[in-house]
Amino acid sequence: MEMALGEVNNAESEIASANWPEIRLLRLQNTTSDYPRADASIKSAWQACAPDSARDFSALAYFFGREIHQKQRVPVGLIQSAWGGTPAESWTSLGSLASDASLMPVFAQRARVADTQAANLLALEKEEREYQQAVIRAKTEGRPTPGRTWHPDFGAWAPAALYNAMIAPLTRLPIRGVIWYQGESNSGPERAPLYARLFQTLIADWRKAWGQGDFPFLFVQIANWSPGDDWPAVREAQRAALSVRNTGMAVSIDIGDPVNIHPLNKQEVGHRLALAARALAYGEDIECSGPLFRQVTPDEDGLRVWFDHATGGLKAKGDALKGFEIAGADLAFAPATARIEGGTVVVSSPKIAAPVFVRYGWAANPDCNLYSGEELPASPFKSGPAR
């Protein structure tokens, strides 16, 4: 979410054309707080959208706002409150976290990090000394300056620290809705199992804080990336959040970068979020989602998978349909042959005599190609238990 317009695909041409006087931009400073603040730290005050002001603004928010402005012909105000590489619990109030016993592991995780922080700081100081020495060697030898190793910010990872400083001060402002692009920092083995509950708690928390009802909360399902940890589980948790009223999800499984956790194609992600806003917030009669898993039923020697958002038909990009696996009651998944029949997909495998469960795109960087007739990608999913 924080990636600036100046860092994405076709950055210079996008910046040069960013003249939209009826789009206004406000950027918050990245700060933390131990308690809810009444005032936010502002990095740049409200500005008309122009090349100079747009260059360092959230690219995703800009592309989203530009489409809303163009399609709805209304003024748009965008507030950037984003800190890359932070977990969802940092953006949730302490009250909401503490009121749910199932979220207590959030505090246990924080305690473990705090217990090792003194040693971590010493290691970081040593790493910094070595980095500075490497920079000097690179300059002496005429080589490029080496990159820094990324580390989580200790303060920004504290539960509620970013909610207190960067969300609470905004809750007095009227808003039309929220766009959210996060999840990577909750993809580790400790955090991923909590994400479904945590993310839905965050949505309810923000709606309660604003007191404006169930305003649209639109989010991006995390993209494909090669290392990935427990990314499939986080994607499934995000898909589950669609059960919450007035939510929408932009699938990005097809436009990530396997070797870059920060994919540069923010134009398409912004467009897919804007489709959700145009449908949910502005009532346009448009398809705003790719196929979403509804249910699975037995079908001869295989399974038949049914989808919502398939009224325009289903299609495979490329030759054969890819990305499906099936399993029996033992949850031992095997690759499946898949074919499209109307608005459904029939899957089977000679290795699975009595199939029960199905999953699609269930990998950090999956090879999958199911789309709607409107060219929107299907969300990865898994039927059956969470294991």
C-alpha positions in Angstrom: 0.0 0.0 0.0 2.8 2.4 0.8 4.7 1.9 -2.5 4.8 5.4 -4.2 3.7 6.3 -7.7 7.4 7.0 -8.5 8.3 3.3 -7.9 5.8 1.5 -10.1 5.6 0.4 -13.8 5.7 3.3 -16.2 6.3 5.7 -13.3 7.5 8.8 -15.2 4.6 8.8 -17.7 2.1 8.1 -14.9 3.5 11.0 -12.8 3.5 13.3 -15.8 -0.2 12.7 -16.4 -1.2 13.0 -12.7 -3.1 16.3 -13.1 -6.4 15.9 -11.3 -7.4 19.1 -9.4 -10.5 17.4 -8.1 -8.5 14.6 -6.5 -7.0 15.7 -3.2 -4.2 13.9 -1.4 -3.2 13.7 2.3 -0.2 11.8 3.6 0.3 10.8 7.3 3.7 10.5 8.8 4.7 7.0 9.9 4.6 7.2 13.7 3.6 5.0 16.6 1.9 5.6 19.9 1.1 3.8 23.1 -2.3 5.4 23.4 -4.9 6.6 20.9 -3.9 10.1 19.6 -6.4 12.9 18.9 -4.2 14.4 16.2 -2.2 12.8 13.4 1.3 13.6 12.4 1.0 14.9 8.8 3.7 14.3 6.3 2.1 16.6 3.7 -1.1 18.6 4.1 -4.1 18.3 1.7 -2.8 18.9 -1.8 -4.4 18.9 -5.2 -3.3 15.9 -7.2 -0.5 17.0 -9.5 2.8 15.5 -10.6 4.8 16.8 -7.6 2.2 15.7 -5.0 1.4 12.4 -6.6 5.0 11.2 -7.1 5.5 10.1 -3.5 1.8 9.2 -2.8 0.5 5.6 -2.6 0.4 4.4 -6.2 -2.4 1.9 -5.4 -4.5 4.6 -3.8 -3.9 7.0 -6.7 -4.9 4.5 -9.4 -8.0 3.6 -7.3 -9.0 7.2 -6.8 -8.3 8.2 -10.4 -10.8 5.6 -11.7 -13.4 6.5 -9.2 -13.1 10.2 -10.2 -13.2 9.3 -13.9 -16.2 7.0 -13.7 -18.3 8.7 -11.1 -17.3 12.3 -12.0 -17.1 13.3 -8.3 -14.3 14.9 -6.3 -12.2 12.3 -4.4 -10.1 12.8 -1.3 -7.5 10.1 -0.6 -5.8 9.8 2.8 -2.6 7.7 2.9 -2.2 6.0 6.3 0.2 3.2 5.5 3.4 1.7 6.8 4.9 -1.2 4.7 6.0 -4.4 6.4 3.7 -4.2 9.4 1.2 -6.7 10.8 -2.6 -6.3 11.1 -2.5 -6.4 14.9 -0.6 -3.1 14.9 -3.5 -1.5 13.1 -6.2 -2.8 15.5 -7.1 -1.2 18.8 -6.0 -2.7 22.1 -9.6 -2.9 23.2 -10.7 -5.1 20.3 -7.6 -7.3 20.6 -7.9 -7.7 24.3 -11.7 -8.4 24.2 -11.2 -11.6 22.2 -9.5 -14.5 24.0 -8.8 -16.2 20.7 -6.4 -13.3 19.8 -4.3 -13.6 23.0 -1.5 -15.2 21.0 -0.9 -11.8 19.5 0.3 -10.6 22.9 2.3 -13.8 23.5 4.1 -13.2 20.1 4.9 -9.7 21.2 6.3 -10.9 24.5 8.6 -13.3 22.7 9.9 -10.6 20.5 10.4 -8.2 23.4 12.3 -10.8 25.4 14.9 -11.0 22.6 15.0 -7.3 21.7 18.2 -6.5 23.6 20.1 -9.2 21.7 18.4 -8.1 18.4 19.7 -4.5 18.9 23.2 -5.7 19.4 23.0 -7.8 16.3 21.6 -4.9 14.3 24.4 -2.6 15.5 27.0 -5.2 14.3 25.1 -5.6 11.0 25.1 -1.8 10.5 28.9 -1.6 11.1 29.5 -4.4 8.5 27.2 -2.7 6.1 29.0 0.6 6.3 32.3 -1.2 5.7 30.8 -2.9 2.7 29.7 0.5 1.3 33.2 1.9 1.7 34.6 -1.2 -0.1 32.1 -0.9 -2.9 33.0 2.7 -3.5 36.7 2.0 -3.4 36.3 -0.9 -5.9 33.8 1.0 -8.1 31.0 -1.4 -7.5 27.3 -0.5 -6.8 26.3 0.3 -3.2 25.0 -3.0 -1.6 21.4 -3.1 -0.5 20.3 -3.2 3.1 18.7 -6.2 4.8 15.1 -5.4 5.8 14.1 -5.9 9.4 10.8 -5.4 11.1 10.4 -2.1 13.0 10.1 -3.1 16.7 7.9 -0.2 17.6 5.6 -0.5 14.5 5.0 -4.2 15.2 3.5 -3.5 18.7 -0.2 -4.3 19.0 -2.3 -1.2 18.4 0.8 1.0 17.9 -0.2 2.1 14.4 -3.9 2.2 15.2 -3.2 4.6 18.0 -1.1 7.0 15.9 -2.3 6.7 12.4 -6.0 5.5 12.6 -7.5 6.8 15.8 -6.9 10.5 14.8 -8.8 10.0 11.5 -11.9 8.6 13.1 -13.5 12.0 13.5 -13.4 12.5 9.7 -16.3 11.3 7.5 -15.1 8.7 5.0 -16.7 6.8 2.2 -14.7 3.6 2.7 -11.4 1.9 3.2 -9.0 0.2 0.8 -6.5 -2.2 2.5 -3.5 -4.0 1.0 -1.7 -6.0 3.7 -1.1 -9.6 4.9 2.4 -10.4 4.0 3.7 -9.6 7.5 1.1 -12.0 9.0 2.1 -14.9 6.8 4.6 -16.6 9.1 3.7 -19.9 10.8 2.7 -18.2 14.1 0.6 -15.4 12.7 -1.1 -17.0 9.7 -3.5 -19.2 11.7 -4.8 -16.1 13.5 -5.3 -13.9 10.4 -8.9 -14.8 9.6 -10.1 -13.9 13.1 -7.7 -10.9 13.4 -8.6 -9.3 10.0 -12.4 -9.5 10.6 -11.8 -8.1 14.1 -9.9 -5.2 12.5 -12.8 -4.5 10.1 -15.3 -4.4 12.9 -12.9 -2.3 15.0 -12.6 0.4 12.5 -16.3 0.5 11.7 -17.1 0.9 15.4 -14.5 3.6 15.8 -15.9 5.7 12.9 -19.5 5.2 13.9 -20.6 5.5 10.3 -22.1 2.0 9.9 -20.8 -0.7 7.8 -18.9 1.4 5.3 -17.2 -0.5 2.4 -14.0 -2.2 3.4 -12.2 -3.3 0.2 -9.0 -5.3 0.3 -6.4 -6.9 -1.9 -5.7 -10.6 -1.6 -1.9 -11.0 -1.4 -0.2 -11.7 -4.7 2.0 -14.6 -5.9 5.6 -14.6 -4.5 8.1 -17.4 -4.5 9.3 -17.8 -0.9 5.8 -17.3 0.5 5.7 -19.1 3.9 2.1 -19.6 4.7 0.7 -17.3 2.0 -2.0 -19.7 0.9 -3.5 -19.7 4.4 -3.5 -15.9 4.5 -5.2 -15.7 1.1 -7.9 -18.1 2.4 -8.3 -16.0 5.5 -8.8 -12.9 3.3 -11.3 -14.8 1.1 -13.2 -15.7 4.3 -13.5 -12.0 5.2 -16.0 -11.7 2.3 -18.5 -13.1 4.6 -18.5 -9.7 6.4 -21.1 -7.3 5.1 -20.0 -4.7 2.6 -16.6 -6.1 1.9 -14.9 -6.6 -1.5 -11.7 -8.3 -2.6 -9.3 -7.7 -5.5 -7.5 -10.9 -6.4 -3.9 -10.3 -7.5 -2.7 -13.9 -7.8 -1.8 -13.3 -11.5 0.0 -10.0 -11.3 2.6 -10.5 -8.6 6.3 -11.0 -9.0 7.8 -14.3 -7.8 11.1 -12.6 -7.0 9.8 -9.2 -5.7 7.5 -9.0 -2.7 6.5 -5.5 -3.9 5.0 -6.1 -7.4 5.1 -3.0 -9.6 1.8 -3.4 -11.5 -0.3 -1.3 -9.1 -2.4 0.0 -12.0 -4.3 -3.3 -12.4 -4.7 -3.8 -8.6 -6.1 -0.3 -8.3 -8.5 -1.0 -11.1 -9.8 -4.2 -9.5 -10.3 -2.4 -6.2 -12.1 0.4 -8.0 -14.5 -2.2 -9.6 -15.5 -3.3 -6.1 -16.0 0.3 -5.0 -18.1 1.2 -8.1 -20.3 -1.8 -7.4 -20.6 -1.6 -3.6 -20.3 2.1 -2.8 -21.7 3.6 -6.0 -24.2 1.0 -7.0 -22.9 0.5 -10.6 -24.3 -2.6 -12.3 -20.9 -4.2 -13.1 -19.1 -7.4 -12.3 -16.6 -6.6 -9.6 -15.1 -10.0 -8.8 -13.5 -13.0 -10.4 -14.9 -16.5 -9.7 -15.3 -17.2 -6.0 -15.6 -20.8 -4.7 -19.2 -21.6 -3.5 -19.3 -25.4 -3.0 -18.1 -28.7 -4.2 -20.3 -31.7 -5.1 -19.6 -35.3 -6.2 -19.5 -35.9 -9.9 -19.0 -39.4 -11.3 -15.4 -40.3 -10.5 -14.5 -36.7 -9.5 -15.8 -33.5 -8.1 -17.7 -30.6 -9.5 -16.8 -27.1 -8.2 -19.4 -24.3 -8.2 -18.6 -20.6 -8.2 -20.2 -17.3 -7.5 -19.5 -14.5 -9.9 -19.5 -16.8 -12.9 -22.6 -15.5 -14.7 -20.3 -14.4 -17.6 -18.9 -17.9 -17.9 -15.5 -19.3 -16.9 -12.4 -19.5 -19.0 -8.8 -20.8 -18.9 -6.1 -18.4 -20.0 -3.8 -20.4 -22.1 -4.4 -24.1 -23.1 -5.5 -26.5 -20.3 -7.0 -25.4 -17.0 -4.3 -25.5 -14.3 -4.0 -25.2 -10.6 -6.5 -27.7 -9.2 -5.8 -30.5 -6.8 -8.1 -33.0 -5.1 -7.8 -35.2 -2.0 -9.7 -38.0 -0.2 -10.6 -37.9 3.5 -6.9 -38.2 4.3 -6.3 -34.7 2.9 -3.4 -36.1 0.7 -3.8 -33.7 -2.3 -2.8 -34.7 -5.8 -2.8 -32.7 -9.0 -6.1 -33.0 -10.8 -7.3 -32.8 -14.4 -9.8 -30.0 -14.7 -12.3 -28.9 -17.3 -14.9 -26.2 -17.5 -18.5 -27.0 -17.9 -20.6 -23.8 -18.0 -20.2 -22.0 -14.7 -18.5 -25.0 -13.0 -15.3 -26.9 -13.1 -15.1 -30.7 -13.0 -11.9 -32.2 -11.5 -10.6 -35.7 -11.2 -7.4 -37.7 -10.7 -6.6 -41.4 -11.1 -4.6 -41.2 -7.9 -7.7 -40.3 -5.8 -10.3 -43.0 -5.9 -12.8 -41.4 -3.5 -12.3 -37.6 -3.8 -13.8 -35.4 -1.1 -11.8 -32.1 -1.0 -10.6 -29.7 -3.7 -8.2 -26.8 -3.7 -7.0 -24.3 -6.3 -3.9 -22.1 -6.5 -2.8 -23.5 -3.2 0.9 -22.4 -3.3 2.9 -19.3 -2.6 3.5 -18.8 -6.3 0.9 -21.1 -8.0 0.5 -21.9 -11.7 -3.2 -21.3 -12.1 -5.3 -19.8 -14.9 -9.0 -19.7 -14.1 -10.8 -16.5 -15.0 -14.3 -15.1 -15.4 -15.7 -14.1 -18.8 -14.9 -10.5 -17.7 -11.1 -11.4 -17.5 -11.0 -11.3 -13.7 -9.0 -14.1 -12.0 -10.5 -16.7 -9.7 -9.4 -16.5 -6.1 -7.4 -19.4 -4.7 -9.4 -21.5 -2.3 -9.5 -24.8 -0.4 -12.6 -26.8 0.6 -12.8 -28.8 3.8 -10.8 -28.4 7.1 -8.1 -25.7 7.6 -5.2 -28.2 7.8 
